[in-house]
Amino acid sequence: MPSSQVHRTSTLFPARPRAGS
């Protein structure tokens, strides 16, 4: 998973920055 994807997900879900699935 790209860093940009993790960063965007972190912005959407501060509580769960690694919520991929």
Sequence and secondary structure as in RCSB ss.txt:
>XXXX:A:sequence
MPSSQVHRTSTLFPARPRAGS
>XXXX:A:secstr
  HHHHHHHHHH SS TT   
